[in-house]
Amino acid sequence: MSDFDLKQVPHLRRGFRLQWEPAQGCHVLLYPEGMVRLNESAGEILRLVDGERSVAQIILDLRRRFPDVPGLNEDILAFIEVAHAQFWLQLEA
């Protein structure tokens, strides 16, 4: 991870909102210009992005819930990196 470290705290950018969309059967990320339909993994990660948990805490919470998933840490970090690059997330020190 080149752009952030595990101590940083991610939060959704202004104008973005995560919600469950029953009609689609998944979480979606809403923003003024549209909507992003999220897969189950992305929804689980973004549900923990609350502006209070650090990246390390998010990883720890998900490891506790899904202890047998191989490569989980790397998958979470990769998703956060992509979400940050897509300007869905901001990362605070």
mmCIF file as gemmi writes it, N, C-alpha and C atoms, coordinates in Angstrom:
data_model
loop_
_atom_site.group_PDB
_atom_site.id
_atom_site.type_symbol
_atom_site.label_atom_id
_atom_site.label_alt_id
_atom_site.label_comp_id
_atom_site.label_asym_id
_atom_site.label_entity_id
_atom_site.label_seq_id
_atom_site.pdbx_PDB_ins_code
_atom_site.Cartn_x
_atom_site.Cartn_y
_atom_site.Cartn_z
_atom_site.occupancy
_atom_site.B_iso_or_equiv
_atom_site.pdbx_formal_charge
_atom_site.auth_seq_id
_atom_site.auth_asym_id
_atom_site.pdbx_PDB_model_num
ATOM 1 N N . MET Axp A 1 ? 0.848 -1.163 0 1 0 ? 1 A 1
ATOM 2 C CA . MET Axp A 1 ? 0 0 0 1 0 ? 1 A 1
ATOM 3 C C . MET Axp A 1 ? 0.895 1.228 0 1 0 ? 1 A 1
ATOM 4 N N . SER Axp A 2 ? 0.863 1.949 -1.025 1 0 ? 2 A 1
ATOM 5 C CA . SER Axp A 2 ? 1.755 3.084 -1.11 1 0 ? 2 A 1
ATOM 6 C C . SER Axp A 2 ? 1.118 4.387 -0.655 1 0 ? 2 A 1
ATOM 7 N N . ASP Axp A 3 ? -0.209 4.518 -0.757 1 0 ? 3 A 1
ATOM 8 C CA . ASP Axp A 3 ? -0.855 5.792 -0.485 1 0 ? 3 A 1
ATOM 9 C C . ASP Axp A 3 ? -1.3 5.981 0.955 1 0 ? 3 A 1
ATOM 10 N N . PHE Axp A 4 ? -1.363 4.92 1.751 1 0 ? 4 A 1
ATOM 11 C CA . PHE Axp A 4 ? -1.84 5.057 3.117 1 0 ? 4 A 1
ATOM 12 C C . PHE Axp A 4 ? -1.263 3.955 3.985 1 0 ? 4 A 1
ATOM 13 N N . ASP Axp A 5 ? -1.428 4.123 5.301 1 0 ? 5 A 1
ATOM 14 C CA . ASP Axp A 5 ? -0.962 3.077 6.211 1 0 ? 5 A 1
ATOM 15 C C . ASP Axp A 5 ? -2.131 2.57 7.051 1 0 ? 5 A 1
ATOM 16 N N . LEU Axp A 6 ? -1.873 1.549 7.817 1 0 ? 6 A 1
ATOM 17 C CA . LEU Axp A 6 ? -2.92 0.866 8.565 1 0 ? 6 A 1
ATOM 18 C C . LEU Axp A 6 ? -3.522 1.697 9.692 1 0 ? 6 A 1
ATOM 19 N N . LYS Axp A 7 ? -2.838 2.759 10.109 1 0 ? 7 A 1
ATOM 20 C CA . LYS Axp A 7 ? -3.344 3.61 11.186 1 0 ? 7 A 1
ATOM 21 C C . LYS Axp A 7 ? -4.347 4.637 10.688 1 0 ? 7 A 1
ATOM 22 N N . GLN Axp A 8 ? -4.391 4.846 9.389 1 0 ? 8 A 1
ATOM 23 C CA . GLN Axp A 8 ? -5.304 5.854 8.856 1 0 ? 8 A 1
ATOM 24 C C . GLN Axp A 8 ? -6.754 5.402 8.983 1 0 ? 8 A 1
ATOM 25 N N . VAL Axp A 9 ? -7.624 6.385 9.071 1 0 ? 9 A 1
ATOM 26 C CA . VAL Axp A 9 ? -9.055 6.146 9.271 1 0 ? 9 A 1
ATOM 27 C C . VAL Axp A 9 ? -9.798 6.548 7.995 1 0 ? 9 A 1
ATOM 28 N N . PRO Axp A 10 ? -10.385 5.578 7.302 1 0 ? 10 A 1
ATOM 29 C CA . PRO Axp A 10 ? -11.139 5.91 6.102 1 0 ? 10 A 1
ATOM 30 C C . PRO Axp A 10 ? -12.561 6.372 6.425 1 0 ? 10 A 1
ATOM 31 N N . HIS Axp A 11 ? -13.076 7.241 5.587 1 0 ? 11 A 1
ATOM 32 C CA . HIS Axp A 11 ? -14.488 7.621 5.672 1 0 ? 11 A 1
ATOM 33 C C . HIS Axp A 11 ? -14.977 7.923 4.265 1 0 ? 11 A 1
ATOM 34 N N . LEU Axp A 12 ? -16.273 7.778 4.076 1 0 ? 12 A 1
ATOM 35 C CA . LEU Axp A 12 ? -16.847 8.072 2.767 1 0 ? 12 A 1
ATOM 36 C C . LEU Axp A 12 ? -16.712 9.554 2.482 1 0 ? 12 A 1
ATOM 37 N N . ARG Axp A 13 ? -16.424 9.873 1.242 1 0 ? 13 A 1
ATOM 38 C CA . ARG Axp A 13 ? -16.344 11.28 0.842 1 0 ? 13 A 1
ATOM 39 C C . ARG Axp A 13 ? -17.709 11.931 0.941 1 0 ? 13 A 1
ATOM 40 N N . ARG Axp A 14 ? -17.683 13.234 1.093 1 0 ? 14 A 1
ATOM 41 C CA . ARG Axp A 14 ? -18.917 14.008 1.138 1 0 ? 14 A 1
ATOM 42 C C . ARG Axp A 14 ? -19.755 13.712 -0.105 1 0 ? 14 A 1
ATOM 43 N N . GLY Axp A 15 ? -21.029 13.501 0.087 1 0 ? 15 A 1
ATOM 44 C CA . GLY Axp A 15 ? -21.919 13.219 -1.024 1 0 ? 15 A 1
ATOM 45 C C . GLY Axp A 15 ? -22.112 11.741 -1.311 1 0 ? 15 A 1
ATOM 46 N N . PHE Axp A 16 ? -21.313 10.882 -0.668 1 0 ? 16 A 1
ATOM 47 C CA . PHE Axp A 16 ? -21.442 9.436 -0.865 1 0 ? 16 A 1
ATOM 48 C C . PHE Axp A 16 ? -22.192 8.833 0.316 1 0 ? 16 A 1
ATOM 49 N N . ARG Axp A 17 ? -23.016 7.841 0.029 1 0 ? 17 A 1
ATOM 50 C CA . ARG Axp A 17 ? -23.777 7.178 1.087 1 0 ? 17 A 1
ATOM 51 C C . ARG Axp A 17 ? -23.912 5.697 0.756 1 0 ? 17 A 1
ATOM 52 N N . LEU Axp A 18 ? -23.645 4.865 1.744 1 0 ? 18 A 1
ATOM 53 C CA . LEU Axp A 18 ? -23.801 3.421 1.598 1 0 ? 18 A 1
ATOM 54 C C . LEU Axp A 18 ? -25.186 3.042 2.077 1 0 ? 18 A 1
ATOM 55 N N . GLN Axp A 19 ? -25.873 2.213 1.322 1 0 ? 19 A 1
ATOM 56 C CA . GLN Axp A 19 ? -27.161 1.711 1.795 1 0 ? 19 A 1
ATOM 57 C C . GLN Axp A 19 ? -27.453 0.355 1.18 1 0 ? 19 A 1
ATOM 58 N N . TRP Axp A 20 ? -28.305 -0.397 1.877 1 0 ? 20 A 1
ATOM 59 C CA . TRP Axp A 20 ? -28.787 -1.671 1.37 1 0 ? 20 A 1
ATOM 60 C C . TRP Axp A 20 ? -29.916 -1.37 0.399 1 0 ? 20 A 1
ATOM 61 N N . GLU Axp A 21 ? -29.871 -1.974 -0.758 1 0 ? 21 A 1
ATOM 62 C CA . GLU Axp A 21 ? -30.901 -1.771 -1.78 1 0 ? 21 A 1
ATOM 63 C C . GLU Axp A 21 ? -31.66 -3.086 -1.954 1 0 ? 21 A 1
ATOM 64 N N . PRO Axp A 22 ? -32.832 -3.205 -1.316 1 0 ? 22 A 1
ATOM 65 C CA . PRO Axp A 22 ? -33.577 -4.467 -1.385 1 0 ? 22 A 1
ATOM 66 C C . PRO Axp A 22 ? -33.912 -4.893 -2.811 1 0 ? 22 A 1
ATOM 67 N N . ALA Axp A 23 ? -34.24 -3.947 -3.66 1 0 ? 23 A 1
ATOM 68 C CA . ALA Axp A 23 ? -34.611 -4.29 -5.037 1 0 ? 23 A 1
ATOM 69 C C . ALA Axp A 23 ? -33.448 -4.935 -5.785 1 0 ? 23 A 1
ATOM 70 N N . GLN Axp A 24 ? -32.213 -4.561 -5.435 1 0 ? 24 A 1
ATOM 71 C CA . GLN Axp A 24 ? -31.038 -5.114 -6.101 1 0 ? 24 A 1
ATOM 72 C C . GLN Axp A 24 ? -30.441 -6.273 -5.306 1 0 ? 24 A 1
ATOM 73 N N . GLY Axp A 25 ? -30.838 -6.401 -4.047 1 0 ? 25 A 1
ATOM 74 C CA . GLY Axp A 25 ? -30.317 -7.468 -3.209 1 0 ? 25 A 1
ATOM 75 C C . GLY Axp A 25 ? -28.858 -7.299 -2.858 1 0 ? 25 A 1
ATOM 76 N N . CYS Axp A 26 ? -28.419 -6.038 -2.734 1 0 ? 26 A 1
ATOM 77 C CA . CYS Axp A 26 ? -27.016 -5.776 -2.414 1 0 ? 26 A 1
ATOM 78 C C . CYS Axp A 26 ? -26.878 -4.371 -1.831 1 0 ? 26 A 1
ATOM 79 N N . HIS Axp A 27 ? -25.683 -4.119 -1.3 1 0 ? 27 A 1
ATOM 80 C CA . HIS Axp A 27 ? -25.355 -2.765 -0.885 1 0 ? 27 A 1
ATOM 81 C C . HIS Axp A 27 ? -25.012 -1.951 -2.129 1 0 ? 27 A 1
ATOM 82 N N . VAL Axp A 28 ? -25.334 -0.677 -2.07 1 0 ? 28 A 1
ATOM 83 C CA . VAL Axp A 28 ? -24.972 0.245 -3.139 1 0 ? 28 A 1
ATOM 84 C C . VAL Axp A 28 ? -24.326 1.468 -2.516 1 0 ? 28 A 1
ATOM 85 N N . LEU Axp A 29 ? -23.488 2.103 -3.295 1 0 ? 29 A 1
ATOM 86 C CA . LEU Axp A 29 ? -22.869 3.349 -2.892 1 0 ? 29 A 1
ATOM 87 C C . LEU Axp A 29 ? -23.507 4.436 -3.738 1 0 ? 29 A 1
ATOM 88 N N . LEU Axp A 30 ? -24.257 5.304 -3.08 1 0 ? 30 A 1
ATOM 89 C CA . LEU Axp A 30 ? -24.956 6.374 -3.785 1 0 ? 30 A 1
ATOM 90 C C . LEU Axp A 30 ? -24.119 7.636 -3.763 1 0 ? 30 A 1
ATOM 91 N N . TYR Axp A 31 ? -24.153 8.371 -4.857 1 0 ? 31 A 1
ATOM 92 C CA . TYR Axp A 31 ? -23.47 9.66 -4.949 1 0 ? 31 A 1
ATOM 93 C C . TYR Axp A 31 ? -24.268 10.523 -5.921 1 0 ? 31 A 1
ATOM 94 N N . PRO Axp A 32 ? -24.013 11.837 -5.941 1 0 ? 32 A 1
ATOM 95 C CA . PRO Axp A 32 ? -24.873 12.726 -6.722 1 0 ? 32 A 1
ATOM 96 C C . PRO Axp A 32 ? -25.024 12.352 -8.198 1 0 ? 32 A 1
ATOM 97 N N . GLU Axp A 33 ? -23.994 11.79 -8.799 1 0 ? 33 A 1
ATOM 98 C CA . GLU Axp A 33 ? -24.045 11.473 -10.226 1 0 ? 33 A 1
ATOM 99 C C . GLU Axp A 33 ? -24.557 10.077 -10.514 1 0 ? 33 A 1
ATOM 100 N N . GLY Axp A 34 ? -24.81 9.272 -9.476 1 0 ? 34 A 1
ATOM 101 C CA . GLY Axp A 34 ? -25.26 7.918 -9.763 1 0 ? 34 A 1
ATOM 102 C C . GLY Axp A 34 ? -25.148 6.974 -8.591 1 0 ? 34 A 1
ATOM 103 N N . MET Axp A 35 ? -24.858 5.728 -8.93 1 0 ? 35 A 1
ATOM 104 C CA . MET Axp A 35 ? -24.844 4.662 -7.95 1 0 ? 35 A 1
ATOM 105 C C . MET Axp A 35 ? -23.845 3.6 -8.386 1 0 ? 35 A 1
ATOM 106 N N . VAL Axp A 36 ? -23.174 3.006 -7.405 1 0 ? 36 A 1
ATOM 107 C CA . VAL Axp A 36 ? -22.285 1.882 -7.646 1 0 ? 36 A 1
ATOM 108 C C . VAL Axp A 36 ? -22.885 0.678 -6.935 1 0 ? 36 A 1
ATOM 109 N N . ARG Axp A 37 ? -23.134 -0.374 -7.676 1 0 ? 37 A 1
ATOM 110 C CA . ARG Axp A 37 ? -23.633 -1.627 -7.104 1 0 ? 37 A 1
ATOM 111 C C . ARG Axp A 37 ? -22.417 -2.391 -6.567 1 0 ? 37 A 1
ATOM 112 N N . LEU Axp A 38 ? -22.456 -2.784 -5.299 1 0 ? 38 A 1
ATOM 113 C CA . LEU Axp A 38 ? -21.31 -3.412 -4.652 1 0 ? 38 A 1
ATOM 114 C C . LEU Axp A 38 ? -21.512 -4.909 -4.506 1 0 ? 38 A 1
ATOM 115 N N . ASN Axp A 39 ? -20.417 -5.652 -4.639 1 0 ? 39 A 1
ATOM 116 C CA . ASN Axp A 39 ? -20.502 -7.074 -4.342 1 0 ? 39 A 1
ATOM 117 C C . ASN Axp A 39 ? -20.53 -7.254 -2.825 1 0 ? 39 A 1
ATOM 118 N N . GLU Axp A 40 ? -20.761 -8.472 -2.382 1 0 ? 40 A 1
ATOM 119 C CA . GLU Axp A 40 ? -20.916 -8.733 -0.954 1 0 ? 40 A 1
ATOM 120 C C . GLU Axp A 40 ? -19.681 -8.328 -0.149 1 0 ? 40 A 1
ATOM 121 N N . SER Axp A 41 ? -18.506 -8.623 -0.669 1 0 ? 41 A 1
ATOM 122 C CA . SER Axp A 41 ? -17.264 -8.291 0.043 1 0 ? 41 A 1
ATOM 123 C C . SER Axp A 41 ? -17.101 -6.783 0.201 1 0 ? 41 A 1
ATOM 124 N N . ALA Axp A 42 ? -17.335 -6.047 -0.866 1 0 ? 42 A 1
ATOM 125 C CA . ALA Axp A 42 ? -17.21 -4.586 -0.811 1 0 ? 42 A 1
ATOM 126 C C . ALA Axp A 42 ? -18.211 -4.002 0.178 1 0 ? 42 A 1
ATOM 127 N N . GLY Axp A 43 ? -19.43 -4.535 0.176 1 0 ? 43 A 1
ATOM 128 C CA . GLY Axp A 43 ? -20.437 -4.072 1.124 1 0 ? 43 A 1
ATOM 129 C C . GLY Axp A 43 ? -20.024 -4.316 2.562 1 0 ? 43 A 1
ATOM 130 N N . GLU Axp A 44 ? -19.455 -5.493 2.839 1 0 ? 44 A 1
ATOM 131 C CA . GLU Axp A 44 ? -19.001 -5.812 4.198 1 0 ? 44 A 1
ATOM 132 C C . GLU Axp A 44 ? -17.892 -4.868 4.643 1 0 ? 44 A 1
ATOM 133 N N . ILE Axp A 45 ? -16.974 -4.568 3.751 1 0 ? 45 A 1
ATOM 134 C CA . ILE Axp A 45 ? -15.881 -3.645 4.097 1 0 ? 45 A 1
ATOM 135 C C . ILE Axp A 45 ? -16.43 -2.252 4.341 1 0 ? 45 A 1
ATOM 136 N N . LEU Axp A 46 ? -17.237 -1.741 3.413 1 0 ? 46 A 1
ATOM 137 C CA . LEU Axp A 46 ? -17.725 -0.367 3.545 1 0 ? 46 A 1
ATOM 138 C C . LEU Axp A 46 ? -18.671 -0.191 4.728 1 0 ? 46 A 1
ATOM 139 N N . ARG Axp A 47 ? -19.338 -1.254 5.16 1 0 ? 47 A 1
ATOM 140 C CA . ARG Axp A 47 ? -20.183 -1.15 6.359 1 0 ? 47 A 1
ATOM 141 C C . ARG Axp A 47 ? -19.355 -0.783 7.583 1 0 ? 47 A 1
ATOM 142 N N . LEU Axp A 48 ? -18.075 -1.123 7.571 1 0 ? 48 A 1
ATOM 143 C CA . LEU Axp A 48 ? -17.195 -0.82 8.705 1 0 ? 48 A 1
ATOM 144 C C . LEU Axp A 48 ? -16.485 0.524 8.565 1 0 ? 48 A 1
ATOM 145 N N . VAL Axp A 49 ? -16.611 1.142 7.421 1 0 ? 49 A 1
ATOM 146 C CA . VAL Axp A 49 ? -15.991 2.456 7.205 1 0 ? 49 A 1
ATOM 147 C C . VAL Axp A 49 ? -16.917 3.497 7.829 1 0 ? 49 A 1
ATOM 148 N N . ASP Axp A 50 ? -16.574 3.898 9.052 1 0 ? 50 A 1
ATOM 149 C CA . ASP Axp A 50 ? -17.446 4.789 9.812 1 0 ? 50 A 1
ATOM 150 C C . ASP Axp A 50 ? -16.767 6.084 10.238 1 0 ? 50 A 1
ATOM 151 N N . GLY Axp A 51 ? -15.544 6.306 9.773 1 0 ? 51 A 1
ATOM 152 C CA . GLY Axp A 51 ? -14.825 7.514 10.165 1 0 ? 51 A 1
ATOM 153 C C . GLY Axp A 51 ? -14.196 7.416 11.54 1 0 ? 51 A 1
ATOM 154 N N . GLU Axp A 52 ? -14.337 6.261 12.191 1 0 ? 52 A 1
ATOM 155 C CA . GLU Axp A 52 ? -13.748 6.059 13.512 1 0 ? 52 A 1
ATOM 156 C C . GLU Axp A 52 ? -12.761 4.903 13.527 1 0 ? 52 A 1
ATOM 157 N N . ARG Axp A 53 ? -13.052 3.844 12.778 1 0 ? 53 A 1
ATOM 158 C CA . ARG Axp A 53 ? -12.161 2.68 12.726 1 0 ? 53 A 1
ATOM 159 C C . ARG Axp A 53 ? -10.998 2.953 11.784 1 0 ? 53 A 1
ATOM 160 N N . SER Axp A 54 ? -9.816 2.509 12.197 1 0 ? 54 A 1
ATOM 161 C CA . SER Axp A 54 ? -8.652 2.585 11.315 1 0 ? 54 A 1
ATOM 162 C C . SER Axp A 54 ? -8.706 1.427 10.32 1 0 ? 54 A 1
ATOM 163 N N . VAL Axp A 55 ? -7.862 1.489 9.321 1 0 ? 55 A 1
ATOM 164 C CA . VAL Axp A 55 ? -7.755 0.385 8.369 1 0 ? 55 A 1
ATOM 165 C C . VAL Axp A 55 ? -7.42 -0.896 9.126 1 0 ? 55 A 1
ATOM 166 N N . ALA Axp A 56 ? -6.502 -0.823 10.089 1 0 ? 56 A 1
ATOM 167 C CA . ALA Axp A 56 ? -6.13 -2.001 10.879 1 0 ? 56 A 1
ATOM 168 C C . ALA Axp A 56 ? -7.32 -2.553 11.653 1 0 ? 56 A 1
ATOM 169 N N . GLN Axp A 57 ? -8.158 -1.687 12.212 1 0 ? 57 A 1
ATOM 170 C CA . GLN Axp A 57 ? -9.335 -2.144 12.958 1 0 ? 57 A 1
ATOM 171 C C . GLN Axp A 57 ? -10.354 -2.803 12.043 1 0 ? 57 A 1
ATOM 172 N N . ILE Axp A 58 ? -10.515 -2.267 10.847 1 0 ? 58 A 1
ATOM 173 C CA . ILE Axp A 58 ? -11.43 -2.866 9.872 1 0 ? 58 A 1
ATOM 174 C C . ILE Axp A 58 ? -10.954 -4.271 9.522 1 0 ? 58 A 1
ATOM 175 N N . ILE Axp A 59 ? -9.66 -4.407 9.272 1 0 ? 59 A 1
ATOM 176 C CA . ILE Axp A 59 ? -9.1 -5.727 8.962 1 0 ? 59 A 1
ATOM 177 C C . ILE Axp A 59 ? -9.329 -6.68 10.133 1 0 ? 59 A 1
ATOM 178 N N . LEU Axp A 60 ? -9.046 -6.231 11.339 1 0 ? 60 A 1
ATOM 179 C CA . LEU Axp A 60 ? -9.215 -7.076 12.524 1 0 ? 60 A 1
ATOM 180 C C . LEU Axp A 60 ? -10.673 -7.511 12.686 1 0 ? 60 A 1
ATOM 181 N N . ASP Axp A 61 ? -11.603 -6.581 12.526 1 0 ? 61 A 1
ATOM 182 C CA . ASP Axp A 61 ? -13.029 -6.916 12.647 1 0 ? 61 A 1
ATOM 183 C C . ASP Axp A 61 ? -13.442 -7.965 11.618 1 0 ? 61 A 1
ATOM 184 N N . LEU Axp A 62 ? -12.997 -7.799 10.395 1 0 ? 62 A 1
ATOM 185 C CA . LEU Axp A 62 ? -13.363 -8.752 9.352 1 0 ? 62 A 1
ATOM 186 C C . LEU Axp A 62 ? -12.656 -10.092 9.524 1 0 ? 62 A 1
ATOM 187 N N . ARG Axp A 63 ? -11.422 -10.091 10.04 1 0 ? 63 A 1
ATOM 188 C CA . ARG Axp A 63 ? -10.713 -11.356 10.317 1 0 ? 63 A 1
ATOM 189 C C . ARG Axp A 63 ? -11.457 -12.141 11.388 1 0 ? 63 A 1
ATOM 190 N N . ARG Axp A 64 ? -12.015 -11.428 12.372 1 0 ? 64 A 1
ATOM 191 C CA . ARG Axp A 64 ? -12.782 -12.108 13.424 1 0 ? 64 A 1
ATOM 192 C C . ARG Axp A 64 ? -14.051 -12.733 12.853 1 0 ? 64 A 1
ATOM 193 N N . ARG Axp A 65 ? -14.692 -12.052 11.946 1 0 ? 65 A 1
ATOM 194 C CA . ARG Axp A 65 ? -15.943 -12.55 11.367 1 0 ? 65 A 1
ATOM 195 C C . ARG Axp A 65 ? -15.715 -13.631 10.327 1 0 ? 65 A 1
ATOM 196 N N . PHE Axp A 66 ? -14.582 -13.558 9.622 1 0 ? 66 A 1
ATOM 197 C CA . PHE Axp A 66 ? -14.284 -14.504 8.543 1 0 ? 66 A 1
ATOM 198 C C . PHE Axp A 66 ? -12.883 -15.082 8.719 1 0 ? 66 A 1
ATOM 199 N N . PRO Axp A 67 ? -12.653 -15.858 9.798 1 0 ? 67 A 1
ATOM 200 C CA . PRO Axp A 67 ? -11.298 -16.315 10.126 1 0 ? 67 A 1
ATOM 201 C C . PRO Axp A 67 ? -10.688 -17.288 9.127 1 0 ? 67 A 1
ATOM 202 N N . ASP Axp A 68 ? -11.496 -17.968 8.351 1 0 ? 68 A 1
ATOM 203 C CA . ASP Axp A 68 ? -10.973 -19.007 7.465 1 0 ? 68 A 1
ATOM 204 C C . ASP Axp A 68 ? -10.803 -18.554 6.018 1 0 ? 68 A 1
ATOM 205 N N . VAL Axp A 69 ? -10.947 -17.271 5.769 1 0 ? 69 A 1
ATOM 206 C CA . VAL Axp A 69 ? -10.825 -16.773 4.393 1 0 ? 69 A 1
ATOM 207 C C . VAL Axp A 69 ? -9.352 -16.48 4.107 1 0 ? 69 A 1
ATOM 208 N N . PRO Axp A 70 ? -8.741 -17.214 3.179 1 0 ? 70 A 1
ATOM 209 C CA . PRO Axp A 70 ? -7.33 -16.96 2.856 1 0 ? 70 A 1
ATOM 210 C C . PRO Axp A 70 ? -7.175 -15.637 2.091 1 0 ? 70 A 1
ATOM 211 N N . GLY Axp A 71 ? -6.111 -14.92 2.395 1 0 ? 71 A 1
ATOM 212 C CA . GLY Axp A 71 ? -5.806 -13.68 1.683 1 0 ? 71 A 1
ATOM 213 C C . GLY Axp A 71 ? -6.726 -12.518 2.018 1 0 ? 71 A 1
ATOM 214 N N . LEU Axp A 72 ? -7.449 -12.62 3.117 1 0 ? 72 A 1
ATOM 215 C CA . LEU Axp A 72 ? -8.428 -11.58 3.463 1 0 ? 72 A 1
ATOM 216 C C . LEU Axp A 72 ? -7.774 -10.218 3.658 1 0 ? 72 A 1
ATOM 217 N N . ASN Axp A 73 ? -6.671 -10.177 4.388 1 0 ? 73 A 1
ATOM 218 C CA . ASN Axp A 73 ? -5.998 -8.894 4.625 1 0 ? 73 A 1
ATOM 219 C C . ASN Axp A 73 ? -5.669 -8.195 3.314 1 0 ? 73 A 1
ATOM 220 N N . GLU Axp A 74 ? -5.087 -8.942 2.4 1 0 ? 74 A 1
ATOM 221 C CA . GLU Axp A 74 ? -4.682 -8.364 1.112 1 0 ? 74 A 1
ATOM 222 C C . GLU Axp A 74 ? -5.894 -7.894 0.309 1 0 ? 74 A 1
ATOM 223 N N . ASP Axp A 75 ? -6.986 -8.674 0.371 1 0 ? 75 A 1
ATOM 224 C CA . ASP Axp A 75 ? -8.197 -8.291 -0.353 1 0 ? 75 A 1
ATOM 225 C C . ASP Axp A 75 ? -8.786 -6.995 0.199 1 0 ? 75 A 1
ATOM 226 N N . ILE Axp A 76 ? -8.795 -6.862 1.514 1 0 ? 76 A 1
ATOM 227 C CA . ILE Axp A 76 ? -9.318 -5.642 2.142 1 0 ? 76 A 1
ATOM 228 C C . ILE Axp A 76 ? -8.458 -4.452 1.758 1 0 ? 76 A 1
ATOM 229 N N . LEU Axp A 77 ? -7.145 -4.616 1.854 1 0 ? 77 A 1
ATOM 230 C CA . LEU Axp A 77 ? -6.241 -3.521 1.501 1 0 ? 77 A 1
ATOM 231 C C . LEU Axp A 77 ? -6.389 -3.132 0.031 1 0 ? 77 A 1
ATOM 232 N N . ALA Axp A 78 ? -6.513 -4.114 -0.83 1 0 ? 78 A 1
ATOM 233 C CA . ALA Axp A 78 ? -6.682 -3.831 -2.261 1 0 ? 78 A 1
ATOM 234 C C . ALA Axp A 78 ? -7.986 -3.076 -2.509 1 0 ? 78 A 1
ATOM 235 N N . PHE Axp A 79 ? -9.07 -3.496 -1.837 1 0 ? 79 A 1
ATOM 236 C CA . PHE Axp A 79 ? -10.339 -2.792 -2.022 1 0 ? 79 A 1
ATOM 237 C C . PHE Axp A 79 ? -10.246 -1.351 -1.531 1 0 ? 79 A 1
ATOM 238 N N . ILE Axp A 80 ? -9.666 -1.143 -0.372 1 0 ? 80 A 1
ATOM 239 C CA . ILE Axp A 80 ? -9.548 0.222 0.164 1 0 ? 80 A 1
ATOM 240 C C . ILE Axp A 80 ? -8.707 1.079 -0.759 1 0 ? 80 A 1
ATOM 241 N N . GLU Axp A 81 ? -7.658 0.5 -1.312 1 0 ? 81 A 1
ATOM 242 C CA . GLU Axp A 81 ? -6.824 1.252 -2.253 1 0 ? 81 A 1
ATOM 243 C C . GLU Axp A 81 ? -7.624 1.649 -3.499 1 0 ? 81 A 1
ATOM 244 N N . VAL Axp A 82 ? -8.404 0.722 -4.03 1 0 ? 82 A 1
ATOM 245 C CA . VAL Axp A 82 ? -9.221 1.023 -5.21 1 0 ? 82 A 1
ATOM 246 C C . VAL Axp A 82 ? -10.297 2.055 -4.867 1 0 ? 82 A 1
ATOM 247 N N . ALA Axp A 83 ? -10.976 1.875 -3.729 1 0 ? 83 A 1
ATOM 248 C CA . ALA Axp A 83 ? -12.022 2.819 -3.325 1 0 ? 83 A 1
ATOM 249 C C . ALA Axp A 83 ? -11.455 4.213 -3.121 1 0 ? 83 A 1
ATOM 250 N N . HIS Axp A 84 ? -10.244 4.287 -2.61 1 0 ? 84 A 1
ATOM 251 C CA . HIS Axp A 84 ? -9.583 5.59 -2.444 1 0 ? 84 A 1
ATOM 252 C C . HIS Axp A 84 ? -9.231 6.184 -3.808 1 0 ? 84 A 1
ATOM 253 N N . ALA Axp A 85 ? -8.709 5.37 -4.689 1 0 ? 85 A 1
ATOM 254 C CA . ALA Axp A 85 ? -8.356 5.84 -6.044 1 0 ? 85 A 1
ATOM 255 C C . ALA Axp A 85 ? -9.588 6.283 -6.827 1 0 ? 85 A 1
ATOM 256 N N . GLN Axp A 86 ? -10.732 5.658 -6.549 1 0 ? 86 A 1
ATOM 257 C CA . GLN Axp A 86 ? -11.991 6.026 -7.217 1 0 ? 86 A 1
ATOM 258 C C . GLN Axp A 86 ? -12.651 7.239 -6.555 1 0 ? 86 A 1
ATOM 259 N N . PHE Axp A 87 ? -12.025 7.768 -5.504 1 0 ? 87 A 1
ATOM 260 C CA . PHE Axp A 87 ? -12.519 8.923 -4.763 1 0 ? 87 A 1
ATOM 261 C C . PHE Axp A 87 ? -13.806 8.631 -3.992 1 0 ? 87 A 1
ATOM 262 N N . TRP Axp A 88 ? -14.019 7.347 -3.638 1 0 ? 88 A 1
ATOM 263 C CA . TRP Axp A 88 ? -15.147 7.006 -2.773 1 0 ? 88 A 1
ATOM 264 C C . TRP Axp A 88 ? -14.791 7.287 -1.319 1 0 ? 88 A 1
ATOM 265 N N . LEU Axp A 89 ? -13.505 7.099 -0.982 1 0 ? 89 A 1
ATOM 266 C CA . LEU Axp A 89 ? -13.028 7.227 0.399 1 0 ? 89 A 1
ATOM 267 C C . LEU Axp A 89 ? -11.989 8.315 0.535 1 0 ? 89 A 1
ATOM 268 N N . GLN Axp A 90 ? -11.971 8.914 1.714 1 0 ? 90 A 1
ATOM 269 C CA . GLN Axp A 90 ? -10.866 9.756 2.132 1 0 ? 90 A 1
ATOM 270 C C . GLN Axp A 90 ? -10.205 9.046 3.3 1 0 ? 90 A 1
ATOM 271 N N . LEU Axp A 91 ? -8.921 9.269 3.471 1 0 ? 91 A 1
ATOM 272 C CA . LEU Axp A 91 ? -8.163 8.634 4.552 1 0 ? 91 A 1
ATOM 273 C C . LEU Axp A 91 ? -7.555 9.724 5.433 1 0 ? 91 A 1
ATOM 274 N N . GLU Axp A 92 ? -7.857 9.654 6.689 1 0 ? 92 A 1
ATOM 275 C CA . GLU Axp A 92 ? -7.34 10.625 7.656 1 0 ? 92 A 1
ATOM 276 C C . GLU Axp A 92 ? -6.259 9.972 8.504 1 0 ? 92 A 1
ATOM 277 N N . ALA Axp A 93 ? -5.294 10.783 8.914 1 0 ? 93 A 1
ATOM 278 C CA . ALA Axp A 93 ? -4.191 10.269 9.741 1 0 ? 93 A 1
ATOM 279 C C . ALA Axp A 93 ? -4.654 9.87 11.115 1 0 ? 93 A 1
